[in-house]
Amino acid sequence: MPIVENEALGPELKTRVPGPESRTWLLRLSRVAAPMGPIPEPGPMRSIVFARGSGSNVWDVDGNRFVDLAAGFGSLLLGHDPPEVLRALDVQKALLLQAMGDVYPSNAKVGLLEQLVEICGIPDAQGILGQSGADAVSAALKTAVLATGRAGVIAFRGAYHGLSYGPLSVCGLRESYREPFAAQLNSHVHWVDYPKDTSTEAAALERTEALLRSGGIGALIYEPILGRGGVVPMSDACAKELRRLTIDHGALLIADEIWTGLGRSGSWLYCGRQGVTPDVVCLGKGLGGGLPLSACLARREVMQAWSRDAEVVHTSTFAGAPLACATALATLDVLRRGAVVERAAAVGSVFMQQLRDELGPLGVTLSGAGLMIGAQLDGGAGVAGDVLLQLAKRGYLVSTGGGARQSIVLTPPLTIAPSVLTEFTSVFRDVLRGTLHGG
Ligand SMILES: Cc1ncc(COP(=O)(O)O)c(C=O)c1O
């Protein structure tokens, strides 16, 4: 397979951003979509409406071309229209759109699970498929309680695991996510501050150990790199210590690799690169190649806890849907045969160095691994939102992260052309000079 790289197309703006067509669509949206945030003020709108995507680019409804450094919150590993994935979709759609979950599975589902148990890094693994990352985390939490008989869970303040009810109970990124629903959430969750650097590790490990000692803990769930939390890696030593402690106290270690996994962080799994073999791994985001798909994988002996005589106690209509399984198989094939994971590590390390060289002097700290990079801005809470808008106005789409939305998060397609990243770095520097330093 030739080197997989998207065409090196920079931004091409035909209107001011957002343009008139985006404004019209956003107005229509505001009438029919529930208001999922601050009530929009009349005046400047901050969003654009996507119409088309190809490679590492997105076109909005005004015909403006953007470079997409967010890539569907990191989910478009191979860009917007990878030919192999589209071909797999064509073939599968002519064969079978939908199967019957756990009753009558499709051959695509079987083939996919066979591959996932190979790449998940857990010896002799079995898996459960879902549609969203939150589905995979729900399955992991349920697996832990079934396998250990203990309801208690340790989770990290600062980490993100999804917002449906199971994951929300362990989602520590912002108190405001849980607060309105607190009365309905799992009350067996114990919090530890995410060890963001060596100075906070000892306290985090001490508290973890004390909680494990107190008994009743069936699982510890962690992100090897905080994703939405601003792209902050946990140190290898700390992750290994969590592994040791959970083994010592008979709790399952759940690695949420929904964002970090499948090459995004420059390795198939970041926990593997850290030398940690968890009991349970969650995958999602890029797994389906742009279609919704997720997986929870665990050792066979752990998964045996699901086995029961009377009934199936966990399923959903579209679990293991053939279209998503087919695009996932194509995605894994390109990742492997195109050496895309290795490429992400190499391109990511050059990009990181460029960003450090250009932004370091402005007081910006860079963190991350592979093509999952966070720029921690020193301008106070909410500053990242302004930078995001300024970058969009210049044709670059990014996302924000961190508990106080103080980070710019960069998760481009792993197949992005390096020259596009170099051009972006200069634009980013100019925008930050204007926003953070007013000049
Ligand atoms: C680490 C992690 N876990 C879980 C989720 C939830 O995934 P989804 O939004 O597909 O439910 C996310 C989403 O950003 C995530 O980053």
Ligand as a Chemical Component Dictionary entry (heavy atoms), coordinates in Angstrom:
data_LIG
# 
_chem_comp.id                   LIG 
_chem_comp.type                 NON-POLYMER 
_chem_comp.pdbx_formal_charge   0 
_chem_comp.three_letter_code    LIG 
# 
loop_
_chem_comp_atom.comp_id 
_chem_comp_atom.atom_id 
_chem_comp_atom.alt_atom_id 
_chem_comp_atom.type_symbol 
_chem_comp_atom.charge 
_chem_comp_atom.model_Cartn_x 
_chem_comp_atom.model_Cartn_y 
_chem_comp_atom.model_Cartn_z 
_chem_comp_atom.pdbx_ordinal 
LIG C1 C1 C 0 -11.666 9.378  26.547 1  
LIG C2 C2 C 0 -13.098 9.418  26.122 2  
LIG N1 N1 N 0 -13.950 8.489  26.586 3  
LIG C3 C3 C 0 -15.238 8.469  26.229 4  
LIG C4 C4 C 0 -15.749 9.414  25.364 5  
LIG C5 C5 C 0 -17.186 9.387  24.993 6  
LIG O1 O1 O 0 -17.333 9.036  23.641 7  
LIG P1 P1 P 0 -18.679 9.407  22.874 8  
LIG O2 O2 O 0 -18.732 10.893 22.756 9  
LIG O3 O3 O 0 -18.535 8.711  21.548 10 
LIG O4 O4 O 0 -19.796 8.841  23.694 11 
LIG C6 C6 C 0 -14.903 10.396 24.854 12 
LIG C7 C7 C 0 -15.410 11.430 23.966 13 
LIG O5 O5 O 0 -14.800 12.447 23.712 14 
LIG C8 C8 C 0 -13.543 10.413 25.253 15 
LIG O6 O6 O 0 -12.690 11.341 24.809 16 
# 
loop_
_chem_comp_bond.comp_id 
_chem_comp_bond.atom_id_1 
_chem_comp_bond.atom_id_2 
_chem_comp_bond.value_order 
_chem_comp_bond.pdbx_ordinal 
LIG C1 C2 SING 1  
LIG C2 N1 SING 2  
LIG C2 C8 DOUB 3  
LIG N1 C3 DOUB 4  
LIG C3 C4 SING 5  
LIG C4 C5 SING 6  
LIG C4 C6 DOUB 7  
LIG C5 O1 SING 8  
LIG O1 P1 SING 9  
LIG P1 O2 DOUB 10 
LIG P1 O3 SING 11 
LIG P1 O4 SING 12 
LIG C6 C7 SING 13 
LIG C6 C8 SING 14 
LIG C7 O5 DOUB 15 
LIG C8 O6 SING 16 
# 
